[in-house]
C-alpha cells in the first residue's frame, strides 16, 4: 500500500474518532504539535493531552533520527 494513502487514511480515522468522541461526551480533549524545523509549536485544551503530544513528538524525533542515521549516503 502506498504510504501517502496510508497516511491519509490514518488522518481521516483520527479526525473521525475525535469527532465521535466529542459527540459522545460533549467535551473532547485535543492537542496538536507542529514542527517547524527544530522548533515545536504545541496547542491544546488539556495539560494531559499536551504532555501526550509532546511525548509522541519526542518519540517521533528519536525514531526519525534512528532511521536517518541508518541511511548511508
Secondary structure, DSSP 8 states (H G I E B T S, - for coil): --HHHHHHHHHHHHHHHHHHHHHHHS----EEEEEETTEEEEEES-HHHHHHHHHHHHHHHHHHHHHHHH---
